[in-house]
Amino acid sequence: MRLLLTTCAAALAMTAAAYAQMPTEKPGAADPSRVTGGTYQADPNHTLVGWRVDHLGFSDYFGLFGDVTGTLTIDPANLSAAKVDVTIPINPVVASQGLHDHLLRPGKDGAAPDFFGPTPQPAHFVSTSVAPGVDGQSAYIVGNLTLNGHTRPVAIQARFTGAGSMMGSEQVGFSGRALIKRSDFGLTTGIPLVSDEVELDLTAAFMKQAAEPEPAPMPGPNACNADKAKAWFGKKATPAVRTAVEAATGAKSTRWLYPDSIVTQDLRTDRLNVTMDKGTDVIRSARCG
C-alpha cells in the first residue's frame, strides 16, 4: 500500500509539473503577420482528414485518417506560390470495428476488395495552384489526389486558423473542406445506396523547426599563433616566459618539448608545440600541431 501511495504521489507530482510548464495563454492566434516564410513539416499528431458518406438514407458513416506527413512551403509575400505536398496513410479510425474491418478486408474469392483492401497504399496530395482569398485568411487550393491507385484533381477550400511559436518551433494551422466522388478513385461499392459523394473535413498543423546553428569553422593551420612566439626564441623558458608565450599566442594548449620528446601524432592546429634545448631550456622553435 505504501508503494502504491508513493507511486500515485509521484505521478500526481509529474502531472502537476507538466501542467505548470504549459503556457497560460494560447500560443497560436489567427494573425497572418505571425507567419514567416519557409518550409514547414506536417505534424502527424495533429493533422487529420475526416470523411463522411450517407448510408442508405438512414444515417452517415464517418471516420478519419491520421498520421499525415508532408510539407508546406509558404512565402507570406507571395501566397499564390505556396506548395502543399502531403501523404495520408489509409488507417481508418471509426467507432465501429465492423466498419473498420469492412474498409480494409480483402476481396472474396480473389475478387477486388470492396474498398481499400488489407494493405492499402497511402493517399498523396500535391497542390498545383493556390488562390488566396481577399480576406487574407482563406485560399482555394487545387491539386492532384492519388487514392486507391487513381489520380484526380481535387479542390480544397482552406482557411488559416492560427500561427505562433511553441516548444522551439514556429507553427501554423489550417482547416479545409472538400468534396470528392469515390467512384473517381475506383471505390464503387454500394453506390447509390451508400453515397458516391464523400465530404472531407481537414485540419492541419505544420511546424518549422528552429534553424540549426552554423557549425564552428575549422581552425586554420596557424590557429595556435606560433609566429607570435618568435619574440622569445633564444630565451630560457622560465615560468614567467612560459606564461608570456601562452598569453601572446592564445593557443588552446601548449606543450614544452625537447628534441627527443615523445609526443602523440594527433594533429591539432590550435595546440602550440615549443621546442627547447635539453639542459638549458632555451627556446629554439615553435609550431602548431
N, C-alpha and C positions, 0 to 999 in steps of 0.2 A: 504493500500500500504506500509506504514511504517513497519507494522508487517511482510509483505511478504519479504521486503528487509532485515529486521533483520534476519528472518529465513534463507534466502538464504546465507547471510553473515556468519551465524553460521555454516551452512552446509559446505560451502567452507572452512572455518577455520578448521573444523573437518577433512575434506578430506585432506587438506594440512598437518595437523598434523600427520595423518595416513601415508601419503607418506614419511614424514620426518623421521618416525621411521623405515621405511623399509631399509634393508641393501643396500649398494651401490654396492656390488658385489654379485654374485650368491653364496648362502651358500653351494650349493651342487656341487660336481665335481666327474668325473669318475675316482676316485682314490681308489682302493681297500684297501689301507692301512688305510683309514679313517673308515672302518667298524670294529666295535667292536662286540664281541660275546654276545649272549643273545637272548631273545625273544622279537620280535617286533610285535606291533599291526598294522593291516592293517588300513590305512587312508581311511575311506569310501568316503571322499570328492574328493580324487584324485586317486582312484583305479577303473578302468573301464575295461569292457570286450566288445570289439567291434565285430560285426559279419557281414558277407556278403554272400549273395546267388545270383546265377544267376536267373533271372526272364524271362522265356520264350525266352531266347536268345536275348532279346532286350536291357535289362538293368539289373542292380543289385539292389536288395533290401539290405539296410544296416541300422544298428542301433547299440545300445549299451545297456548294463546293468550297473547300478551303485550301490552305497551304499554297496559296498563289505566290509565284515568284516572277521576277522580271524587273524591268527598269522603266523609269520615266525620265526623259531628258527635256528640260524646260528652260527657256530664256524669258524672264518677265517682260523684256523689251520687245520680244518677238514671239508672242504666244502661238501664232499660227504655225511656227516651225517646231512646236512641241512634238515629241515622239513617245508613243507607248508601245511596249513590247512585253507581253506577259504570257506566262504558261499556267494553265489551270488544270491540276490533276482531277481526273474523274473519280472522285471519292465521295459519293453522295452521303450526306448526313440528313436523315429523315427520322421522324418519330416512330415510324412503323418499320420493324425489322423485315416484315414481309415485303414491303415496297423496296427497301434497300436491296434485298436479295433478288427481287424481280428485275431490277435495273441492271444487275451485274451477273445474272445467271447465264450459263452457256445455252446455245441453241439446242433444241431437242433433235435427237437422231441425226446429228451432223448438220442440221439446218442453221441458218444465221440466227444470232441471238435476237430476242425481241427488242432490246435496247442496246446497251453498250457491251455486254459480254463480260466475262470474268477478269480479263486483263486489258482494259481499255487504255488506249494511248491518251496522254493529256491533250486538252484543248490548247490552242495557241491563237492569240490575238495580236495583230500588228497594225497600228494605225497607219493610214495613208494620207489623211488630211485632218486638220483641226481648225474649226471656225470659231473664234472667240465670240461670246455674246457682248452686246453693247453695254451690259451692266457690269462687265469686268469680272464676273464671278461664275459665268456659265460658259459652256462650249459645246459645239456639235462635232462629235468625233466620228469619223468614218474610217473603217479598217477592214482587214480580212480576218475572218474567224475560221480556223481549221478545227473541225469537230467530227469525230467518228470517220475520219478519212476523207471528208469533204471540205472544200474551202469555198466560202461565200462571203460577199460584202455584208457588213453589219454596221448600223449607225447607233451611236450612244449619245443620249442627251445627258451631259455631265454637269455637275455643279461643284465648285470649290467649297469645301466645308471648314478648312482651318489650316493654319501653319504656325510653327513655333519651334522651340528647341527643348529637348528633353533627353536626359541620360547621355549627354555628349554628342547628340546628333540633331541636325535640323530635320523637321518632319513636315510633310504636307498631306492633306487628306481630301478625298473627293467622294461624291456619291454619283450614281448614274442609273439610268433606266434604258432598256432596250426591248425590242420585240422581234423574235425570230420565229420561223417556221421549222419545226423539227424535221419535216419531210425534206427540207432542203439539205439536210445532213444525213439522210438515209435512215431516220428514226420514225418509221411509219406505223408502228404497232398501235392498233386501237383507233386510228383516225376513221370517222369523225367522232366516235363515242368519247374518246379522250382527245382533247383539242389539239389541233395541229399547231396553233399559236402558243408560244411559250413566253411568258413575261420574265424578264431578267431584272433583278434588283441588285445593284452593285454598290459596294462600299470598299474603298481602297485607301490604304495608308502607305506612304513611301518615305524612306529615310535616307538622308545623306550623311555619311559618316564624316567626322571631323577629319580634316586633311592631315595626313601623316607628316610628322616633322621631317624636314630635309636631313638626310644623313650628314654627319660631320665630315668635312673634307679630309682626305687622307693627308697626313703630314708630309711636307716636302722633303727633298733629300738633305736639306740642311736645317731640319726642324730643331736641332739642338743648338744652333747658332755657334758651331765650333770655331768659326772665324773670329768670334769675339774673345776667344781665349788666348789669342796670339800675344796680347799685351803682357802675359805672364810667362811666356816662353823664356827659359834661361833662369827663372827664379825658382827657389825652393818651395815645394808645396807644403807650406806650413798651414796650420788650421785656419789662420786669417786669410791666406792666399786662396785656399780651397773655397772658403765662404765667398770670397770676392769673385772667383771664377764662376761659381754656380749662380750667383746673383746676376752677373753680367750676361751670361748665356741664357738663363731661364730654362735650362734643359729640364725635362721631366725627371730624369735621374742621371747620376754621374758615376762613372767607375774610374778609380785611380789605379793605373796599371803599370807594371814593369814590363820590359820587353819579353820576358819569358812567362808572363802571367797566362794561366789557362782561363780562357773565357768561353762563354757559351756562344754558339754560332747564330743565335736568333738575331736577325737584323731589326733594329728599332731606330728609325731615323730621328726620334725625339730623345734618344739617350746619348750622352756625351761620354766619350772614352778619352781620357787624358793619360798619355804615356810619360813616365818619369825615368830618370836614371836610377838604377838599382844601387842603393847605398847612400846616395846623396839626395834623392827625391827631387832633383832638378827637373822641371817640366821641359819636355822636348817637342811634343806634338799633341794635337787634339783632333778628333774626328767624330762624326756621328756613326752610330751603329750598335 
